[in-house]
């Protein structure tokens, strides 16, 4: 693949976004990078802590586990909860971050992200479906537009990280 950027494709409905990327690496390694190496590929400007004080991003590897960040002084901020943990094929989690970047404690008012990993001739097809934006209220459509750009950047960085050797 070299210096060629990954082929990222996106399509949306009114309250859902689907982003796909072909990652030239084995499915098991791609799933592991997505779930255990968030700090290596997530855009740190998208965190509450910010790039200067972010200590860790993590995902507890089980249904019921949390997605979280640890910032200054060990402060932990939960982003969502793992609903389905099915390595190396599928992952579903709540997105409990509101359009104003504030936590959304009630999962019934949170959107949902499903990630499907499918073996492909040239590696692994990664499909991220972020749905139920309507649960975020009046700002839902603007939030979907913002996260369209966000998921494009995240999957671009993720694909580059997944094909690189682990740090």
Secondary structure, 3 states (H helix, E strand, C coil): CCCCCCCEEEEEECCEEEEEEEECCCHHHHHHHHHHCHHHHCCHHHCCCCCCCCCEEEECCCCCCEEEEECHHHCEEEEEEEEEEECCCEEEEEECECCCCCECCCHHHCEEEEEEEEEECCEEEEEEEEECHHHHHHHHHHHHHHHHHHHHHHHHHHHHHHHCCCC
